[in-house]
């Protein structure tokens, strides 16, 4: 599916009273999810243990 088709599908799925901001938030969300999935497919992930360690430091 092309990017244009994905955008059109996302816009069609919005409620009739959606704002421009709603549309932009939805498109940004979908773009970030797609980027994350691409990174995961490329093996660019972080283990749970590393995340736990980082969270401990962030939450101090």
mmCIF file of the N, C-alpha and C atoms, coordinates in Angstrom:
data_MODEL
# 
_entry.id   MODEL 
# 
loop_
_atom_site.group_PDB 
_atom_site.id 
_atom_site.type_symbol 
_atom_site.label_atom_id 
_atom_site.label_alt_id 
_atom_site.label_comp_id 
_atom_site.label_asym_id 
_atom_site.label_entity_id 
_atom_site.label_seq_id 
_atom_site.pdbx_PDB_ins_code 
_atom_site.Cartn_x 
_atom_site.Cartn_y 
_atom_site.Cartn_z 
_atom_site.occupancy 
_atom_site.B_iso_or_equiv 
_atom_site.pdbx_formal_charge 
_atom_site.auth_seq_id 
_atom_site.auth_comp_id 
_atom_site.auth_asym_id 
_atom_site.auth_atom_id 
_atom_site.pdbx_PDB_model_num 
ATOM 1   N N  . UNK A 1 1  ? 0.847   -1.168 0.000  1.00 0.00 ? 1  UNK A N  1 
ATOM 2   C CA . UNK A 1 1  ? 0.000   0.000  0.000  1.00 0.00 ? 1  UNK A CA 1 
ATOM 3   C C  . UNK A 1 1  ? 0.902   1.245  0.000  1.00 0.00 ? 1  UNK A C  1 
ATOM 4   N N  . UNK A 1 2  ? 0.584   2.204  -0.834 1.00 0.00 ? 2  UNK A N  1 
ATOM 5   C CA . UNK A 1 2  ? 1.403   3.409  -0.913 1.00 0.00 ? 2  UNK A CA 1 
ATOM 6   C C  . UNK A 1 2  ? 1.111   4.328  0.265  1.00 0.00 ? 2  UNK A C  1 
ATOM 7   N N  . UNK A 1 3  ? 2.010   5.256  0.488  1.00 0.00 ? 3  UNK A N  1 
ATOM 8   C CA . UNK A 1 3  ? 1.806   6.237  1.553  1.00 0.00 ? 3  UNK A CA 1 
ATOM 9   C C  . UNK A 1 3  ? 0.528   7.024  1.318  1.00 0.00 ? 3  UNK A C  1 
ATOM 10  N N  . UNK A 1 4  ? 0.286   7.396  0.085  1.00 0.00 ? 4  UNK A N  1 
ATOM 11  C CA . UNK A 1 4  ? -0.929  8.153  -0.231 1.00 0.00 ? 4  UNK A CA 1 
ATOM 12  C C  . UNK A 1 4  ? -2.177  7.345  0.138  1.00 0.00 ? 4  UNK A C  1 
ATOM 13  N N  . UNK A 1 5  ? -2.180  6.061  -0.167 1.00 0.00 ? 5  UNK A N  1 
ATOM 14  C CA . UNK A 1 5  ? -3.319  5.216  0.168  1.00 0.00 ? 5  UNK A CA 1 
ATOM 15  C C  . UNK A 1 5  ? -3.501  5.108  1.680  1.00 0.00 ? 5  UNK A C  1 
ATOM 16  N N  . UNK A 1 6  ? -2.386  5.002  2.401  1.00 0.00 ? 6  UNK A N  1 
ATOM 17  C CA . UNK A 1 6  ? -2.461  4.935  3.866  1.00 0.00 ? 6  UNK A CA 1 
ATOM 18  C C  . UNK A 1 6  ? -3.038  6.229  4.442  1.00 0.00 ? 6  UNK A C  1 
ATOM 19  N N  . UNK A 1 7  ? -2.612  7.359  3.894  1.00 0.00 ? 7  UNK A N  1 
ATOM 20  C CA . UNK A 1 7  ? -3.124  8.657  4.344  1.00 0.00 ? 7  UNK A CA 1 
ATOM 21  C C  . UNK A 1 7  ? -4.617  8.757  4.060  1.00 0.00 ? 7  UNK A C  1 
ATOM 22  N N  . UNK A 1 8  ? -5.019  8.376  2.873  1.00 0.00 ? 8  UNK A N  1 
ATOM 23  C CA . UNK A 1 8  ? -6.431  8.449  2.506  1.00 0.00 ? 8  UNK A CA 1 
ATOM 24  C C  . UNK A 1 8  ? -7.276  7.556  3.423  1.00 0.00 ? 8  UNK A C  1 
ATOM 25  N N  . UNK A 1 9  ? -6.800  6.360  3.706  1.00 0.00 ? 9  UNK A N  1 
ATOM 26  C CA . UNK A 1 9  ? -7.521  5.461  4.606  1.00 0.00 ? 9  UNK A CA 1 
ATOM 27  C C  . UNK A 1 9  ? -7.632  6.055  6.006  1.00 0.00 ? 9  UNK A C  1 
ATOM 28  N N  . UNK A 1 10 ? -6.547  6.652  6.482  1.00 0.00 ? 10 UNK A N  1 
ATOM 29  C CA . UNK A 1 10 ? -6.561  7.253  7.814  1.00 0.00 ? 10 UNK A CA 1 
ATOM 30  C C  . UNK A 1 10 ? -7.555  8.402  7.878  1.00 0.00 ? 10 UNK A C  1 
ATOM 31  N N  . UNK A 1 11 ? -7.565  9.227  6.855  1.00 0.00 ? 11 UNK A N  1 
ATOM 32  C CA . UNK A 1 11 ? -8.494  10.366 6.828  1.00 0.00 ? 11 UNK A CA 1 
ATOM 33  C C  . UNK A 1 11 ? -9.929  9.876  6.749  1.00 0.00 ? 11 UNK A C  1 
ATOM 34  N N  . UNK A 1 12 ? -10.175 8.876  5.946  1.00 0.00 ? 12 UNK A N  1 
ATOM 35  C CA . UNK A 1 12 ? -11.539 8.327  5.826  1.00 0.00 ? 12 UNK A CA 1 
ATOM 36  C C  . UNK A 1 12 ? -12.039 7.758  7.148  1.00 0.00 ? 12 UNK A C  1 
ATOM 37  N N  . UNK A 1 13 ? -11.133 7.246  7.968  1.00 0.00 ? 13 UNK A N  1 
ATOM 38  C CA . UNK A 1 13 ? -11.539 6.611  9.223  1.00 0.00 ? 13 UNK A CA 1 
ATOM 39  C C  . UNK A 1 13 ? -11.817 7.617  10.342 1.00 0.00 ? 13 UNK A C  1 
ATOM 40  N N  . UNK A 1 14 ? -11.482 8.887  10.122 1.00 0.00 ? 14 UNK A N  1 
ATOM 41  C CA . UNK A 1 14 ? -11.747 9.907  11.132 1.00 0.00 ? 14 UNK A CA 1 
ATOM 42  C C  . UNK A 1 14 ? -13.242 10.195 11.220 1.00 0.00 ? 14 UNK A C  1 
ATOM 43  N N  . UNK A 1 15 ? -13.708 10.598 12.395 1.00 0.00 ? 15 UNK A N  1 
ATOM 44  C CA . UNK A 1 15 ? -15.118 10.965 12.508 1.00 0.00 ? 15 UNK A CA 1 
ATOM 45  C C  . UNK A 1 15 ? -15.416 12.231 11.701 1.00 0.00 ? 15 UNK A C  1 
ATOM 46  N N  . UNK A 1 16 ? -16.676 12.446 11.376 1.00 0.00 ? 16 UNK A N  1 
ATOM 47  C CA . UNK A 1 16 ? -17.083 13.578 10.542 1.00 0.00 ? 16 UNK A CA 1 
ATOM 48  C C  . UNK A 1 16 ? -16.715 14.919 11.177 1.00 0.00 ? 16 UNK A C  1 
ATOM 49  N N  . UNK A 1 17 ? -16.666 14.964 12.487 1.00 0.00 ? 17 UNK A N  1 
ATOM 50  C CA . UNK A 1 17 ? -16.379 16.236 13.165 1.00 0.00 ? 17 UNK A CA 1 
ATOM 51  C C  . UNK A 1 17 ? -14.900 16.399 13.525 1.00 0.00 ? 17 UNK A C  1 
ATOM 52  N N  . UNK A 1 18 ? -14.022 15.608 12.915 1.00 0.00 ? 18 UNK A N  1 
ATOM 53  C CA . UNK A 1 18 ? -12.587 15.686 13.203 1.00 0.00 ? 18 UNK A CA 1 
ATOM 54  C C  . UNK A 1 18 ? -12.020 17.033 12.762 1.00 0.00 ? 18 UNK A C  1 
ATOM 55  N N  . UNK A 1 19 ? -11.065 17.504 13.539 1.00 0.00 ? 19 UNK A N  1 
ATOM 56  C CA . UNK A 1 19 ? -10.402 18.773 13.226 1.00 0.00 ? 19 UNK A CA 1 
ATOM 57  C C  . UNK A 1 19 ? -9.120  18.506 12.435 1.00 0.00 ? 19 UNK A C  1 
ATOM 58  N N  . UNK A 1 20 ? -8.523  19.582 11.933 1.00 0.00 ? 20 UNK A N  1 
ATOM 59  C CA . UNK A 1 20 ? -7.229  19.442 11.267 1.00 0.00 ? 20 UNK A CA 1 
ATOM 60  C C  . UNK A 1 20 ? -6.211  18.842 12.234 1.00 0.00 ? 20 UNK A C  1 
ATOM 61  N N  . UNK A 1 21 ? -6.275  19.281 13.494 1.00 0.00 ? 21 UNK A N  1 
ATOM 62  C CA . UNK A 1 21 ? -5.349  18.767 14.505 1.00 0.00 ? 21 UNK A CA 1 
ATOM 63  C C  . UNK A 1 21 ? -5.544  17.273 14.712 1.00 0.00 ? 21 UNK A C  1 
ATOM 64  N N  . UNK A 1 22 ? -6.800  16.818 14.725 1.00 0.00 ? 22 UNK A N  1 
ATOM 65  C CA . UNK A 1 22 ? -7.069  15.380 14.853 1.00 0.00 ? 22 UNK A CA 1 
ATOM 66  C C  . UNK A 1 22 ? -6.417  14.612 13.702 1.00 0.00 ? 22 UNK A C  1 
ATOM 67  N N  . UNK A 1 23 ? -6.570  15.128 12.507 1.00 0.00 ? 23 UNK A N  1 
ATOM 68  C CA . UNK A 1 23 ? -6.006  14.468 11.327 1.00 0.00 ? 23 UNK A CA 1 
ATOM 69  C C  . UNK A 1 23 ? -4.481  14.446 11.406 1.00 0.00 ? 23 UNK A C  1 
ATOM 70  N N  . UNK A 1 24 ? -3.894  15.562 11.796 1.00 0.00 ? 24 UNK A N  1 
ATOM 71  C CA . UNK A 1 24 ? -2.434  15.619 11.883 1.00 0.00 ? 24 UNK A CA 1 
ATOM 72  C C  . UNK A 1 24 ? -1.916  14.678 12.963 1.00 0.00 ? 24 UNK A C  1 
ATOM 73  N N  . UNK A 1 25 ? -2.592  14.618 14.108 1.00 0.00 ? 25 UNK A N  1 
ATOM 74  C CA . UNK A 1 25 ? -2.174  13.712 15.179 1.00 0.00 ? 25 UNK A CA 1 
ATOM 75  C C  . UNK A 1 25 ? -2.241  12.261 14.713 1.00 0.00 ? 25 UNK A C  1 
ATOM 76  N N  . UNK A 1 26 ? -3.300  11.908 14.027 1.00 0.00 ? 26 UNK A N  1 
ATOM 77  C CA . UNK A 1 26 ? -3.467  10.536 13.540 1.00 0.00 ? 26 UNK A CA 1 
ATOM 78  C C  . UNK A 1 26 ? -2.377  10.181 12.532 1.00 0.00 ? 26 UNK A C  1 
ATOM 79  N N  . UNK A 1 27 ? -2.094  11.088 11.608 1.00 0.00 ? 27 UNK A N  1 
ATOM 80  C CA . UNK A 1 27 ? -1.069  10.819 10.592 1.00 0.00 ? 27 UNK A CA 1 
ATOM 81  C C  . UNK A 1 27 ? 0.314   10.724 11.224 1.00 0.00 ? 27 UNK A C  1 
ATOM 82  N N  . UNK A 1 28 ? 0.605   11.586 12.185 1.00 0.00 ? 28 UNK A N  1 
ATOM 83  C CA . UNK A 1 28 ? 1.903   11.523 12.865 1.00 0.00 ? 28 UNK A CA 1 
ATOM 84  C C  . UNK A 1 28 ? 2.035   10.210 13.629 1.00 0.00 ? 28 UNK A C  1 
ATOM 85  N N  . UNK A 1 29 ? 0.961   9.815  14.318 1.00 0.00 ? 29 UNK A N  1 
ATOM 86  C CA . UNK A 1 29 ? 0.968   8.550  15.047 1.00 0.00 ? 29 UNK A CA 1 
ATOM 87  C C  . UNK A 1 29 ? 1.255   7.385  14.098 1.00 0.00 ? 29 UNK A C  1 
ATOM 88  N N  . UNK A 1 30 ? 0.547   7.332  12.989 1.00 0.00 ? 30 UNK A N  1 
ATOM 89  C CA . UNK A 1 30 ? 0.737   6.239  12.034 1.00 0.00 ? 30 UNK A CA 1 
ATOM 90  C C  . UNK A 1 30 ? 2.148   6.241  11.448 1.00 0.00 ? 30 UNK A C  1 
ATOM 91  N N  . UNK A 1 31 ? 2.695   7.423  11.177 1.00 0.00 ? 31 UNK A N  1 
ATOM 92  C CA . UNK A 1 31 ? 4.059   7.521  10.646 1.00 0.00 ? 31 UNK A CA 1 
ATOM 93  C C  . UNK A 1 31 ? 5.065   7.000  11.668 1.00 0.00 ? 31 UNK A C  1 
ATOM 94  N N  . UNK A 1 32 ? 4.873   7.346  12.938 1.00 0.00 ? 32 UNK A N  1 
ATOM 95  C CA . UNK A 1 32 ? 5.798   6.896  13.983 1.00 0.00 ? 32 UNK A CA 1 
ATOM 96  C C  . UNK A 1 32 ? 5.705   5.382  14.183 1.00 0.00 ? 32 UNK A C  1 
ATOM 97  N N  . UNK A 1 33 ? 4.490   4.844  14.135 1.00 0.00 ? 33 UNK A N  1 
ATOM 98  C CA . UNK A 1 33 ? 4.329   3.393  14.263 1.00 0.00 ? 33 UNK A CA 1 
ATOM 99  C C  . UNK A 1 33 ? 5.025   2.688  13.106 1.00 0.00 ? 33 UNK A C  1 
ATOM 100 N N  . UNK A 1 34 ? 4.827   3.189  11.890 1.00 0.00 ? 34 UNK A N  1 
ATOM 101 C CA . UNK A 1 34 ? 5.464   2.571  10.728 1.00 0.00 ? 34 UNK A CA 1 
ATOM 102 C C  . UNK A 1 34 ? 6.988   2.635  10.842 1.00 0.00 ? 34 UNK A C  1 
ATOM 103 N N  . UNK A 1 35 ? 7.507   3.768  11.295 1.00 0.00 ? 35 UNK A N  1 
ATOM 104 C CA . UNK A 1 35 ? 8.950   3.902  11.472 1.00 0.00 ? 35 UNK A CA 1 
ATOM 105 C C  . UNK A 1 35 ? 9.453   2.904  12.512 1.00 0.00 ? 35 UNK A C  1 
ATOM 106 N N  . UNK A 1 36 ? 8.722   2.754  13.608 1.00 0.00 ? 36 UNK A N  1 
ATOM 107 C CA . UNK A 1 36 ? 9.110   1.797  14.641 1.00 0.00 ? 36 UNK A CA 1 
ATOM 108 C C  . UNK A 1 36 ? 9.102   0.368  14.133 1.00 0.00 ? 36 UNK A C  1 
ATOM 109 N N  . UNK A 1 37 ? 8.091   0.030  13.362 1.00 0.00 ? 37 UNK A N  1 
ATOM 110 C CA . UNK A 1 37 ? 8.032   -1.322 12.793 1.00 0.00 ? 37 UNK A CA 1 
ATOM 111 C C  . UNK A 1 37 ? 9.192   -1.567 11.828 1.00 0.00 ? 37 UNK A C  1 
ATOM 112 N N  . UNK A 1 38 ? 9.522   -0.547 11.038 1.00 0.00 ? 38 UNK A N  1 
ATOM 113 C CA . UNK A 1 38 ? 10.674  -0.672 10.127 1.00 0.00 ? 38 UNK A CA 1 
ATOM 114 C C  . UNK A 1 38 ? 11.967  -0.874 10.914 1.00 0.00 ? 38 UNK A C  1 
ATOM 115 N N  . UNK A 1 39 ? 12.112  -0.129 12.019 1.00 0.00 ? 39 UNK A N  1 
ATOM 116 C CA . UNK A 1 39 ? 13.308  -0.275 12.846 1.00 0.00 ? 39 UNK A CA 1 
ATOM 117 C C  . UNK A 1 39 ? 13.367  -1.666 13.472 1.00 0.00 ? 39 UNK A C  1 
ATOM 118 N N  . UNK A 1 40 ? 12.224  -2.173 13.923 1.00 0.00 ? 40 UNK A N  1 
ATOM 119 C CA . UNK A 1 40 ? 12.192  -3.514 14.506 1.00 0.00 ? 40 UNK A CA 1 
ATOM 120 C C  . UNK A 1 40 ? 12.563  -4.560 13.461 1.00 0.00 ? 40 UNK A C  1 
ATOM 121 N N  . UNK A 1 41 ? 12.035  -4.405 12.254 1.00 0.00 ? 41 UNK A N  1 
ATOM 122 C CA . UNK A 1 41 ? 12.365  -5.336 11.175 1.00 0.00 ? 41 UNK A CA 1 
ATOM 123 C C  . UNK A 1 41 ? 13.856  -5.313 10.849 1.00 0.00 ? 41 UNK A C  1 
ATOM 124 N N  . UNK A 1 42 ? 14.488  -4.151 11.033 1.00 0.00 ? 42 UNK A N  1 
ATOM 125 C CA . UNK A 1 42 ? 15.918  -4.012 10.745 1.00 0.00 ? 42 UNK A CA 1 
ATOM 126 C C  . UNK A 1 42 ? 16.787  -4.420 11.935 1.00 0.00 ? 42 UNK A C  1 
ATOM 127 N N  . UNK A 1 43 ? 16.137  -4.894 13.010 1.00 0.00 ? 43 UNK A N  1 
ATOM 128 C CA . UNK A 1 43 ? 16.897  -5.338 14.178 1.00 0.00 ? 43 UNK A CA 1 
ATOM 129 C C  . UNK A 1 43 ? 17.354  -4.216 15.075 1.00 0.00 ? 43 UNK A C  1 
ATOM 130 N N  . UNK A 1 44 ? 16.806  -3.044 14.897 1.00 0.00 ? 44 UNK A N  1 
ATOM 131 C CA . UNK A 1 44 ? 17.201  -1.885 15.705 1.00 0.00 ? 44 UNK A CA 1 
ATOM 132 C C  . UNK A 1 44 ? 16.269  -1.751 16.909 1.00 0.00 ? 44 UNK A C  1 
ATOM 133 N N  . UNK A 1 45 ? 16.408  -2.712 17.826 1.00 0.00 ? 45 UNK A N  1 
ATOM 134 C CA . UNK A 1 45 ? 15.560  -2.731 19.009 1.00 0.00 ? 45 UNK A CA 1 
ATOM 135 C C  . UNK A 1 45 ? 16.410  -2.635 20.263 1.00 0.00 ? 45 UNK A C  1 
ATOM 136 N N  . UNK A 1 46 ? 15.748  -2.409 21.383 1.00 0.00 ? 46 UNK A N  1 
ATOM 137 C CA . UNK A 1 46 ? 16.408  -2.325 22.682 1.00 0.00 ? 46 UNK A CA 1 
ATOM 138 C C  . UNK A 1 46 ? 15.795  -3.403 23.564 1.00 0.00 ? 46 UNK A C  1 
ATOM 139 N N  . UNK A 1 47 ? 16.632  -4.112 24.289 1.00 0.00 ? 47 UNK A N  1 
ATOM 140 C CA . UNK A 1 47 ? 16.130  -5.198 25.139 1.00 0.00 ? 47 UNK A CA 1 
ATOM 141 C C  . UNK A 1 47 ? 15.363  -4.627 26.333 1.00 0.00 ? 47 UNK A C  1 
ATOM 142 N N  . UNK A 1 48 ? 14.515  -5.476 26.916 1.00 0.00 ? 48 UNK A N  1 
ATOM 143 C CA . UNK A 1 48 ? 13.760  -5.074 28.094 1.00 0.00 ? 48 UNK A CA 1 
ATOM 144 C C  . UNK A 1 48 ? 14.685  -4.702 29.248 1.00 0.00 ? 48 UNK A C  1 
ATOM 145 N N  . UNK A 1 49 ? 15.774  -5.416 29.375 1.00 0.00 ? 49 UNK A N  1 
ATOM 146 C CA . UNK A 1 49 ? 16.707  -5.140 30.464 1.00 0.00 ? 49 UNK A CA 1 
ATOM 147 C C  . UNK A 1 49 ? 17.317  -3.746 30.334 1.00 0.00 ? 49 UNK A C  1 
ATOM 148 N N  . UNK A 1 50 ? 17.690  -3.354 29.142 1.00 0.00 ? 50 UNK A N  1 
ATOM 149 C CA . UNK A 1 50 ? 18.253  -2.020 28.928 1.00 0.00 ? 50 UNK A CA 1 
ATOM 150 C C  . UNK A 1 50 ? 17.196  -0.953 29.221 1.00 0.00 ? 50 UNK A C  1 
ATOM 151 N N  . UNK A 1 51 ? 15.972  -1.211 28.817 1.00 0.00 ? 51 UNK A N  1 
ATOM 152 C CA . UNK A 1 51 ? 14.889  -0.265 29.093 1.00 0.00 ? 51 UNK A CA 1 
ATOM 153 C C  . UNK A 1 51 ? 14.671  -0.142 30.598 1.00 0.00 ? 51 UNK A C  1 
ATOM 154 N N  . UNK A 1 52 ? 14.687  -1.273 31.306 1.00 0.00 ? 52 UNK A N  1 
ATOM 155 C CA . UNK A 1 52 ? 14.528  -1.235 32.775 1.00 0.00 ? 52 UNK A CA 1 
ATOM 156 C C  . UNK A 1 52 ? 15.616  -0.385 33.414 1.00 0.00 ? 52 UNK A C  1 
ATOM 157 N N  . UNK A 1 53 ? 16.854  -0.568 32.958 1.00 0.00 ? 53 UNK A N  1 
ATOM 158 C CA . UNK A 1 53 ? 17.969  0.200  33.508 1.00 0.00 ? 53 UNK A CA 1 
ATOM 159 C C  . UNK A 1 53 ? 17.786  1.690  33.254 1.00 0.00 ? 53 UNK A C  1 
ATOM 160 N N  . UNK A 1 54 ? 17.374  2.041  32.039 1.00 0.00 ? 54 UNK A N  1 
ATOM 161 C CA . UNK A 1 54 ? 17.162  3.449  31.711 1.00 0.00 ? 54 UNK A CA 1 
ATOM 162 C C  . UNK A 1 54 ? 16.017  4.031  32.522 1.00 0.00 ? 54 UNK A C  1 
ATOM 163 N N  . UNK A 1 55 ? 14.949  3.269  32.682 1.00 0.00 ? 55 UNK A N  1 
ATOM 164 C CA . UNK A 1 55 ? 13.803  3.755  33.442 1.00 0.00 ? 55 UNK A CA 1 
ATOM 165 C C  . UNK A 1 55 ? 14.176  4.022  34.892 1.00 0.00 ? 55 UNK A C  1 
ATOM 166 N N  . UNK A 1 56 ? 15.014  3.168  35.477 1.00 0.00 ? 56 UNK A N  1 
ATOM 167 C CA . UNK A 1 56 ? 15.458  3.385  36.862 1.00 0.00 ? 56 UNK A CA 1 
ATOM 168 C C  . UNK A 1 56 ? 16.159  4.731  36.990 1.00 0.00 ? 56 UNK A C  1 
ATOM 169 N N  . UNK A 1 57 ? 17.015  5.041  36.018 1.00 0.00 ? 57 UNK A N  1 
ATOM 170 C CA . UNK A 1 57 ? 17.732  6.330  36.056 1.00 0.00 ? 57 UNK A CA 1 
ATOM 171 C C  . UNK A 1 57 ? 16.781  7.491  35.835 1.00 0.00 ? 57 UNK A C  1 
ATOM 172 N N  . UNK A 1 58 ? 15.828  7.341  34.911 1.00 0.00 ? 58 UNK A N  1 
ATOM 173 C CA . UNK A 1 58 ? 14.905  8.440  34.585 1.00 0.00 ? 58 UNK A CA 1 
ATOM 174 C C  . UNK A 1 58 ? 13.964  8.729  35.742 1.00 0.00 ? 58 UNK A C  1 
ATOM 175 N N  . UNK A 1 59 ? 13.603  7.702  36.498 1.00 0.00 ? 59 UNK A N  1 
ATOM 176 C CA . UNK A 1 59 ? 12.605  7.874  37.548 1.00 0.00 ? 59 UNK A CA 1 
ATOM 177 C C  . UNK A 1 59 ? 13.207  8.233  38.910 1.00 0.00 ? 59 UNK A C  1 
ATOM 178 N N  . UNK A 1 60 ? 14.489  8.456  38.964 1.00 0.00 ? 60 UNK A N  1 
ATOM 179 C CA . UNK A 1 60 ? 15.137  8.843  40.244 1.00 0.00 ? 60 UNK A CA 1 
ATOM 180 C C  . UNK A 1 60 ? 14.766  10.255 40.603 1.00 0.00 ? 60 UNK A C  1 
# 
